């Protein structure tokens, strides 16, 4: 039988949510974060891929006449989620000093 761990009241969690337009840049950023967490011997859960956010835009090709001639463009936002259980202060400092490539947005929540 598999044992499940119950969340205790003293268990702190650092939830990192990373978003980017390109999946390769996102995966490289996630790898950097995970390497830092492994270096400080933290317990990691993830990265969990979240659903892509797709924004679609439809534009007329012509300004006046050809109403049925349209182009469609889309922007995909790729997202990942990482949980770090019981982070140490040195780990938090290292994550704050981390420089990520442009186009990568990171949200950190402590609970």
N, C-alpha and C positions, 0 to 999 in steps of 0.2 A: 504494500500500500504506500502510496506517495504521501509524504507529509507536506502540509501547507503551512507556510509561515504566516502568523498573524501579526498585524501591524501593532506595535506597541506605542504608548503615548510619547516615549522619549525618542522615537525614531524620526530623525530629521530627513527631509528629502529636498533635493535640488532638482527641479524639473526644468529641462532646457528644451526649448522649441525652436527649431532652425528652419528658415524658409529661404528659398532661392528660385530664380527663374531657370537655371540650368542644373540638371541633376548631377552632372560630373563635379561641378564646383561644390555643390551641396555635400556630396559624398566625401570629397577631400576635406571639407571643413569638419564633418562628423568624425572622420578619422583622426584629425588633429585633437579634437576634444576628447576622444576616447583614449588616445595615446597619453594625454596629460592625466586623465583619470586613472589609467593603469599604472603610470609612474608613481602616483601617490597612493596606490593600493586601495582604491575606492571600489565599492560594490556598484556595478553598473547594470542597469536594465535597459535594453534597447540596442541600437536605434530602431524605433517602431515607425514604419512608413505610414504617414497619414494620407488621406485622400487628396489628390491634386485639385487645386482650385483652378478652374478654367474660365477665363473671361473671353467672350466672343464679341467681335465688333463687325458690323456689316456696313459697307461704304458703297455709295453709288460710284461707278466708274466715270460716268459722264456727269457734267454739271447741269445739263438742261434736258436733253432729248431722250436718251436711251435709259428709260426707267428700269427695265428688266436686267440690264447689265450691271451686276454687282460683284463686289469682291468681299470675301470674308477673311478676317484675321483673328487669331486667338493668342492669348498669353496664358501660359501654364505656370502655376506656382507650385513647386514641389516642397513638401514639408516632411520633417522627421522629428521624433520626440525621443529624448534620452532622460532617464531618471538616474540620479546618483544618490545612493542611500548613505546617510550619515557622513556628509562631506566634512573634511578637516579645513581649518582656516587657511592652511598653506595651499590646498587645492583650490579654494575660492580665489585666493590671490593670483594663482597661476592662470585660472580661467579669465580673470579680469585683465590680465596682461596679454592675453592671446590676441593676435591680430589676424582677423579673417579677411578673405578677399572681398573686393567690392561686389555688391549685388547679393550679399548674404546677410540676412536679418536674423538676429538672435534675441529670444525672450527668455529670461531666467526668472523663475519663481521659487521661493523658499517656503516650504510648508512643514 
